[in-house]
Amino acid sequence: YFLFAWFYMTSSGLVLLEVNLSFKKEVSFISMATQTLGRFGRYVAIITFCFLFYSLITAFITGISSLIIEVFASYFDKSISFPFVSLVVTLFFTLVVFIGVKVVDHINRLMMLGLVVAYILLLVLGFPHVNTNLLITRDWGVAFFALPVMIIMFGFFS
């Protein structure tokens, strides 16, 4: 399953690259679909992107909300409702988007710095606890369960 997912994502990325490079100026997915597939292709691309981004934002809000509920319950020994937390998360990120691109860019840079620092700390502090014998063991039967995560990540990076 992993090799199939890898092959599919690599092939689709290379086809997208070929179409993108065939244009002389900067293009978007919608303009590429319009130029190569016509008006019908444009509408299919718009609907597909709306569905993709709706699915991704739904997964993001659901995941963040569940994480917040779990952390809140473990620290404060109280439970809060999922719809309330989802609404707060949605309103917070809506506010962040409306603040503007510059502020979001600075927040993103700060978060990326935090990500790099956390990764370095994970490597430095976690390396002594790595059991190299476990790296030899493989169970390809469970690789199928990673497929949705790989597809979602491919969607986020497009």
Sequence and secondary structure as in RCSB ss.txt:
>XXXX:A:sequence
YFLFAWFYMTSSGLVLLEVNLSFKKEVSFISMATQTLGRFGRYVAIITFCFLFYSLITAFITGISSLIIEVFASY
FDKSISFPFVSLVVTLFFTLVVFIGVKVVDHINRLMMLGLVVAYILLLVLGFPHVNTNLLITRDWGVAFFALPVM
IIMFGFFS
>XXXX:A:secstr
 HHHHHHHHHHHHHHHHHHHHTSSS   HHHHHHHHHHHHHHHHHHHHHHHHHHHHHHHHHHHHHHHHHHHHHHH
HS    HHHHHHHHHHHHHHHHHH HHHHHHHHHHHHHHHHHHHHHHHHHHGGG  GGGGT   GGGGGGGHHHH
HHHHHHH 
